[in-house]
Amino acid sequence: MVLDVGAATQKVQNNREPQAEVQPGDIPRFDAVTRTNTVALGNYNNIAEGWRTQFASSLSFVASNHEIKVGHQYIYSTLRSYNISHSHYPSGLRAVFRNGIPDSVNTYNTPTGSDRNYREHALYVQDAWRPTPKLVLNFGLRYEDAYEWLNDGESPLCQEETIFIAQQCFGPVSGVPDLSGFAPRFSAIYDLFGNGRTALKFTANRYLITQMGLSGSVNPIRVASDTRPWTDTNGDSIPQLTELGASTGFSLGTRNRIDPHLTFPYSDEIAAEVQQELRGAVVLSTGYFYRGHRNQIGQTNVAVPRDSYIPLTVTEVSSGREVTVFNQNPALRGQFVVVFANHVGLDAS
Protein backbone atom coordinates (compact mmCIF):
# COMPACT_ATOMS: atom_id res chain seq x y z
CA MET A 1 0.00 0.00 0.00
CA VAL A 2 1.43 3.38 -1.07
CA LEU A 3 0.26 6.88 -0.11
CA ASP A 4 1.47 9.64 -2.46
CA VAL A 5 0.95 13.31 -1.55
CA GLY A 6 2.23 16.34 -3.45
CA ALA A 7 1.70 20.10 -3.53
CA ALA A 8 2.98 22.94 -5.68
CA THR A 9 2.50 26.68 -6.00
CA GLN A 10 3.44 29.02 -8.80
CA LYS A 11 3.52 32.79 -9.04
CA VAL A 12 2.96 34.62 -12.33
CA GLN A 13 4.46 38.07 -12.87
CA ASN A 14 4.11 39.29 -16.43
CA ASN A 15 3.69 43.03 -16.82
CA ARG A 16 3.11 43.73 -20.50
CA GLU A 17 4.28 47.30 -20.69
CA PRO A 18 4.42 49.29 -23.94
CA GLN A 19 7.71 49.94 -25.65
CA ALA A 20 9.77 52.79 -24.23
CA GLU A 21 8.98 55.17 -27.10
CA VAL A 22 5.20 54.97 -26.47
CA GLN A 23 4.15 58.01 -24.45
CA PRO A 24 0.83 58.99 -22.83
CA GLY A 25 -1.27 60.72 -25.48
CA ASP A 26 0.19 58.79 -28.45
CA ILE A 27 -2.61 57.67 -30.74
CA PRO A 28 -2.39 54.09 -32.08
CA ARG A 29 -2.86 53.72 -35.84
CA PHE A 30 -4.25 50.71 -37.68
CA ASP A 31 -4.61 50.29 -41.45
CA ALA A 32 -7.54 47.97 -42.18
CA VAL A 33 -6.27 47.24 -45.72
CA THR A 34 -2.59 46.53 -45.07
CA ARG A 35 -3.41 45.09 -41.60
CA THR A 36 -0.58 46.98 -39.93
CA ASN A 37 -0.39 48.55 -36.47
CA THR A 38 1.91 51.49 -35.80
CA VAL A 39 2.72 53.91 -32.96
CA ALA A 40 1.11 51.82 -30.18
CA LEU A 41 -1.51 49.21 -29.34
CA GLY A 42 -5.10 50.16 -28.71
CA ASN A 43 -4.80 48.85 -25.16
CA TYR A 44 -2.28 47.04 -22.99
CA ASN A 45 -3.06 44.17 -20.65
CA ASN A 46 -0.89 44.65 -17.58
CA ILE A 47 -0.98 41.51 -15.46
CA ALA A 48 -0.01 42.55 -11.95
CA GLU A 49 0.30 39.07 -10.46
CA GLY A 50 -1.22 35.64 -10.36
CA TRP A 51 -1.06 32.55 -8.17
CA ARG A 52 -1.75 28.89 -8.89
CA THR A 53 -1.78 26.25 -6.15
CA GLN A 54 -2.15 22.52 -6.73
CA PHE A 55 -2.59 19.65 -4.30
CA ALA A 56 -2.77 15.96 -5.21
CA SER A 57 -2.99 12.78 -3.16
CA SER A 58 -3.50 9.15 -4.04
CA LEU A 59 -3.62 5.79 -2.30
CA SER A 60 -2.60 2.64 -4.20
CA PHE A 61 -2.90 -0.91 -2.96
CA VAL A 62 -2.91 -4.47 -4.26
CA ALA A 63 -5.68 -6.90 -3.34
CA SER A 64 -5.49 -10.37 -4.88
CA ASN A 65 -5.51 -9.83 -8.68
CA HIS A 66 -6.60 -6.17 -8.39
CA GLU A 67 -4.39 -3.05 -8.35
CA ILE A 68 -6.61 -0.27 -7.02
CA LYS A 69 -5.87 3.45 -6.85
CA VAL A 70 -8.02 6.26 -5.44
CA GLY A 71 -7.08 9.91 -5.47
CA HIS A 72 -8.01 13.55 -5.09
CA GLN A 73 -6.76 16.64 -6.96
CA TYR A 74 -7.34 20.29 -6.10
CA ILE A 75 -6.46 23.44 -8.04
CA TYR A 76 -6.90 27.06 -6.97
CA SER A 77 -5.74 29.98 -9.08
CA THR A 78 -6.16 33.74 -9.04
CA LEU A 79 -5.13 36.24 -11.72
CA ARG A 80 -5.20 40.00 -11.31
CA SER A 81 -5.17 41.96 -14.58
CA TYR A 82 -5.47 45.63 -15.44
CA ASN A 83 -5.99 47.09 -18.90
CA ILE A 84 -4.88 50.57 -19.91
CA SER A 85 -4.59 52.67 -23.05
CA HIS A 86 -2.22 55.52 -23.83
CA SER A 87 -4.10 57.62 -26.36
CA HIS A 88 -5.97 60.56 -24.79
CA TYR A 89 -4.85 58.95 -21.51
CA PRO A 90 -6.45 57.36 -19.56
CA SER A 91 -9.22 56.41 -22.04
CA GLY A 92 -8.41 54.59 -25.25
CA LEU A 93 -8.73 55.53 -28.92
CA ARG A 94 -7.30 53.91 -32.08
CA ALA A 95 -7.31 55.65 -35.47
CA VAL A 96 -8.33 53.34 -38.35
CA PHE A 97 -7.18 54.03 -41.91
CA ARG A 98 -7.72 52.39 -45.28
CA ASN A 99 -4.58 52.61 -47.39
CA GLY A 100 -3.61 55.67 -45.41
CA ILE A 101 -7.01 57.40 -45.73
CA PRO A 102 -8.84 58.18 -42.43
CA ASP A 103 -11.84 55.90 -42.07
CA SER A 104 -13.03 55.37 -38.47
CA VAL A 105 -11.90 55.10 -34.86
CA ASN A 106 -12.12 52.41 -32.22
CA THR A 107 -12.70 53.73 -28.72
CA TYR A 108 -12.09 51.63 -25.60
CA ASN A 109 -13.57 51.55 -22.12
CA THR A 110 -10.12 51.44 -20.47
CA PRO A 111 -8.90 51.59 -17.78
CA THR A 112 -10.54 48.51 -16.33
CA GLY A 113 -9.57 45.35 -14.53
CA SER A 114 -10.60 42.59 -12.13
CA ASP A 115 -9.37 39.53 -10.25
CA ARG A 116 -10.31 36.13 -11.65
CA ASN A 117 -10.50 33.24 -9.18
CA TYR A 118 -10.86 29.57 -10.11
CA ARG A 119 -11.31 26.41 -8.02
CA GLU A 120 -11.37 22.82 -9.24
CA HIS A 121 -11.78 19.48 -7.43
CA ALA A 122 -11.37 16.02 -8.87
CA LEU A 123 -11.90 12.57 -7.33
CA TYR A 124 -11.01 9.36 -9.13
CA VAL A 125 -10.80 5.62 -8.70
CA GLN A 126 -9.18 3.07 -10.98
CA ASP A 127 -8.64 -0.66 -10.94
CA ALA A 128 -6.22 -2.80 -12.95
CA TRP A 129 -7.80 -6.27 -12.82
CA ARG A 130 -6.22 -9.50 -14.09
CA PRO A 131 -9.10 -11.99 -14.46
CA THR A 132 -6.77 -14.39 -16.35
CA PRO A 133 -2.99 -14.50 -16.86
CA LYS A 134 -3.47 -13.30 -20.46
CA LEU A 135 -5.92 -10.44 -19.85
CA VAL A 136 -5.65 -7.10 -18.05
CA LEU A 137 -8.72 -4.87 -17.69
CA ASN A 138 -8.42 -1.26 -16.50
CA PHE A 139 -11.53 0.49 -15.18
CA GLY A 140 -11.61 4.10 -14.05
CA LEU A 141 -14.06 6.81 -13.11
CA ARG A 142 -13.24 10.46 -12.52
CA TYR A 143 -15.49 13.15 -11.07
CA GLU A 144 -14.68 16.85 -11.53
CA ASP A 145 -16.25 20.12 -10.48
CA ALA A 146 -15.17 23.63 -11.42
CA TYR A 147 -16.21 26.99 -9.96
CA GLU A 148 -15.04 30.49 -10.93
CA TRP A 149 -15.76 34.02 -9.71
CA LEU A 150 -14.54 37.63 -10.11
CA ASN A 151 -13.07 39.70 -7.26
CA ASP A 152 -14.75 38.51 -4.06
CA GLY A 153 -17.83 37.21 -5.93
CA GLU A 154 -20.12 39.38 -3.78
CA SER A 155 -19.34 43.06 -4.46
CA PRO A 156 -20.51 45.07 -7.51
CA LEU A 157 -18.17 45.44 -10.50
CA CYS A 158 -17.81 49.06 -11.64
CA GLN A 159 -16.78 50.67 -14.94
CA GLU A 160 -14.70 53.83 -14.49
CA GLU A 161 -16.04 56.95 -16.23
CA THR A 162 -14.04 58.24 -19.23
CA ILE A 163 -14.68 60.64 -22.10
CA PHE A 164 -16.17 57.73 -24.07
CA ILE A 165 -18.24 55.90 -21.48
CA ALA A 166 -20.17 56.80 -18.33
CA GLN A 167 -19.51 55.24 -14.95
CA GLN A 168 -21.56 52.10 -14.46
CA CYS A 169 -21.78 49.45 -11.75
CA PHE A 170 -23.04 45.93 -12.21
CA GLY A 171 -23.86 42.99 -10.01
CA PRO A 172 -21.24 40.48 -8.81
CA VAL A 173 -20.11 37.56 -10.97
CA SER A 174 -19.78 34.15 -9.33
CA GLY A 175 -20.40 30.55 -10.33
CA VAL A 176 -19.32 31.20 -13.93
CA PRO A 177 -18.80 28.40 -14.59
CA ASP A 178 -20.29 26.12 -11.97
CA LEU A 179 -19.80 22.73 -13.64
CA SER A 180 -19.56 19.12 -12.57
CA GLY A 181 -19.39 15.84 -14.39
CA PHE A 182 -18.12 12.27 -14.62
CA ALA A 183 -15.51 10.90 -17.01
CA PRO A 184 -15.28 7.09 -17.40
CA ARG A 185 -12.08 5.36 -18.53
CA PHE A 186 -11.56 1.80 -19.82
CA SER A 187 -8.80 -0.21 -21.42
CA ALA A 188 -8.08 -3.88 -22.12
CA ILE A 189 -4.85 -5.65 -23.03
CA TYR A 190 -4.90 -9.26 -24.18
CA ASP A 191 -1.83 -11.44 -24.66
CA LEU A 192 -3.07 -13.39 -27.70
CA PHE A 193 -0.78 -16.43 -27.47
CA GLY A 194 0.35 -16.12 -23.86
CA ASN A 195 4.00 -15.63 -24.79
CA GLY A 196 4.15 -11.84 -24.39
CA ARG A 197 4.87 -11.25 -28.10
CA THR A 198 1.41 -10.48 -29.55
CA ALA A 199 -0.92 -8.01 -27.80
CA LEU A 200 -4.42 -6.78 -28.60
CA LYS A 201 -5.19 -3.41 -27.05
CA PHE A 202 -8.39 -1.42 -26.76
CA THR A 203 -9.15 1.87 -24.96
CA ALA A 204 -12.25 4.05 -24.57
CA ASN A 205 -11.83 7.19 -22.48
CA ARG A 206 -13.63 10.45 -21.82
CA TYR A 207 -11.84 13.67 -20.82
CA LEU A 208 -13.62 16.73 -19.45
CA ILE A 209 -12.25 19.99 -20.88
CA THR A 210 -11.33 22.57 -18.26
CA GLN A 211 -13.09 25.94 -18.65
CA MET A 212 -10.77 28.21 -16.68
CA GLY A 213 -11.34 31.85 -17.71
CA LEU A 214 -15.00 31.53 -18.70
CA SER A 215 -16.00 34.27 -16.24
CA GLY A 216 -14.19 36.76 -18.46
CA SER A 217 -16.85 36.15 -21.12
CA VAL A 218 -19.54 37.67 -18.90
CA ASN A 219 -17.37 40.16 -17.05
CA PRO A 220 -19.48 43.35 -17.24
CA ILE A 221 -16.38 45.56 -17.21
CA ARG A 222 -14.00 43.57 -19.39
CA VAL A 223 -12.15 45.40 -22.17
CA ALA A 224 -14.57 46.46 -24.90
CA SER A 225 -14.46 48.75 -27.91
CA ASP A 226 -16.81 50.36 -30.38
CA THR A 227 -16.43 51.73 -33.90
CA ARG A 228 -17.27 55.33 -34.75
CA PRO A 229 -17.19 57.02 -38.19
CA TRP A 230 -14.38 59.55 -38.58
CA THR A 231 -14.53 62.57 -40.86
CA ASP A 232 -11.09 64.18 -40.90
CA THR A 233 -12.36 67.72 -41.47
CA ASN A 234 -9.02 69.49 -40.84
CA GLY A 235 -6.97 66.96 -42.80
CA ASP A 236 -4.38 66.36 -40.07
CA SER A 237 -4.98 62.56 -39.84
CA ILE A 238 -5.49 62.96 -36.08
CA PRO A 239 -8.95 62.10 -34.71
CA GLN A 240 -10.64 64.97 -32.87
CA LEU A 241 -13.68 64.36 -30.70
CA THR A 242 -15.68 66.77 -32.86
CA GLU A 243 -14.88 64.68 -35.95
CA LEU A 244 -16.35 61.43 -34.63
CA GLY A 245 -19.77 60.05 -35.49
CA ALA A 246 -22.16 58.08 -33.31
CA SER A 247 -20.96 55.15 -31.26
CA THR A 248 -21.98 51.60 -32.18
CA GLY A 249 -22.12 50.83 -28.46
CA PHE A 250 -20.02 48.93 -25.96
CA SER A 251 -20.77 45.29 -25.20
CA LEU A 252 -20.84 45.78 -21.44
CA GLY A 253 -23.12 44.84 -18.61
CA THR A 254 -24.71 41.74 -17.19
CA ARG A 255 -26.90 41.07 -20.23
CA ASN A 256 -24.17 38.75 -21.46
CA ARG A 257 -24.82 35.49 -19.68
CA ILE A 258 -24.07 31.80 -19.40
CA ASP A 259 -26.74 29.27 -20.32
CA PRO A 260 -27.99 27.87 -16.99
CA HIS A 261 -27.95 24.39 -18.58
CA LEU A 262 -24.29 24.63 -19.58
CA THR A 263 -22.37 21.37 -19.16
CA PHE A 264 -18.71 20.39 -19.36
CA PRO A 265 -17.31 20.18 -22.90
CA TYR A 266 -15.63 16.83 -23.32
CA SER A 267 -13.52 14.73 -25.63
CA ASP A 268 -14.11 11.02 -26.30
CA GLU A 269 -11.22 8.86 -27.47
CA ILE A 270 -11.39 5.30 -28.79
CA ALA A 271 -8.40 3.28 -29.94
CA ALA A 272 -7.76 -0.29 -31.02
CA GLU A 273 -4.30 -1.67 -31.73
CA VAL A 274 -2.44 -4.88 -32.53
CA GLN A 275 1.24 -5.13 -31.53
CA GLN A 276 3.60 -7.84 -32.68
CA GLU A 277 7.14 -8.21 -31.38
CA LEU A 278 9.60 -9.14 -34.13
CA ARG A 279 13.21 -10.17 -33.94
CA GLY A 280 15.80 -7.73 -32.71
CA ALA A 281 13.50 -5.99 -30.20
CA VAL A 282 11.44 -4.51 -33.04
CA VAL A 283 7.69 -4.07 -32.52
CA LEU A 284 5.21 -3.75 -35.39
CA SER A 285 1.94 -1.97 -34.58
CA THR A 286 -1.23 -1.26 -36.49
CA GLY A 287 -4.34 0.36 -35.12
CA TYR A 288 -7.30 2.73 -35.30
CA PHE A 289 -7.78 5.95 -33.37
CA TYR A 290 -10.86 8.19 -32.99
CA ARG A 291 -11.33 11.46 -31.10
CA GLY A 292 -14.59 13.39 -30.90
CA HIS A 293 -15.18 16.79 -29.31
CA ARG A 294 -18.65 17.42 -27.93
CA ASN A 295 -20.54 20.11 -25.98
CA GLN A 296 -18.18 22.83 -27.20
CA ILE A 297 -19.07 26.31 -25.92
CA GLY A 298 -20.08 28.99 -28.44
CA GLN A 299 -21.67 32.42 -28.28
CA THR A 300 -24.77 33.93 -29.88
CA ASN A 301 -25.95 37.55 -29.79
CA VAL A 302 -29.66 36.85 -29.32
CA ALA A 303 -30.46 40.59 -29.43
CA VAL A 304 -29.57 40.63 -33.15
CA PRO A 305 -31.15 37.53 -34.72
CA ARG A 306 -30.00 36.39 -38.14
CA ASP A 307 -33.30 37.17 -39.84
CA SER A 308 -33.08 40.82 -38.74
CA TYR A 309 -30.27 41.64 -41.21
CA ILE A 310 -31.38 43.67 -44.24
CA PRO A 311 -30.39 42.33 -47.70
CA LEU A 312 -28.77 44.79 -50.11
CA THR A 313 -27.75 44.17 -53.74
CA VAL A 314 -24.41 45.69 -54.74
CA THR A 315 -22.01 45.40 -57.66
CA GLU A 316 -18.53 44.05 -57.01
CA VAL A 317 -15.87 46.44 -58.27
CA SER A 318 -13.38 43.71 -59.20
CA SER A 319 -15.75 41.31 -61.03
CA GLY A 320 -18.69 43.52 -62.00
CA ARG A 321 -21.11 40.92 -60.64
CA GLU A 322 -24.15 41.72 -58.55
CA VAL A 323 -24.05 40.14 -55.10
CA THR A 324 -26.24 40.32 -52.04
CA VAL A 325 -24.79 41.60 -48.78
CA PHE A 326 -26.54 42.08 -45.46
CA ASN A 327 -26.60 45.15 -43.24
CA GLN A 328 -27.48 45.12 -39.59
CA ASN A 329 -30.86 46.64 -38.83
CA PRO A 330 -30.11 50.20 -37.60
CA ALA A 331 -32.70 49.78 -34.87
CA LEU A 332 -30.60 46.97 -33.38
CA ARG A 333 -27.24 48.72 -33.58
CA GLY A 334 -25.41 48.57 -30.28
CA GLN A 335 -27.64 45.80 -28.94
CA PHE A 336 -25.79 42.97 -27.18
CA VAL A 337 -27.26 40.01 -25.35
CA VAL A 338 -24.60 37.36 -25.81
CA VAL A 339 -25.44 33.87 -24.54
CA PHE A 340 -22.66 31.32 -24.03
CA ALA A 341 -23.96 27.78 -24.41
CA ASN A 342 -23.09 24.31 -25.66
CA HIS A 343 -23.46 24.34 -29.46
CA VAL A 344 -24.00 21.17 -31.45
CA GLY A 345 -22.68 22.97 -34.53
CA LEU A 346 -19.22 23.08 -32.94
CA ASP A 347 -18.97 19.31 -32.53
CA ALA A 348 -15.94 17.87 -34.29
CA SER A 349 -14.40 14.46 -34.88
Salt bridges, closest charged atoms under 4 A:
GLU49 OE2 - ARG80 NH1 3.76
ASP103 OD1 - ARG98 NE 3.59
ASP115 OD1 - ARG80 NE 3.14
ASP127 OD2 - HIS66 ND1 2.69
GLU144 OE2 - ARG142 NE 2.66
ASP268 OD1 - ARG206 NE 2.75
GLU269 OE2 - ARG291 NE 2.90
GLU316 OE1 - ARG321 NH2 3.53
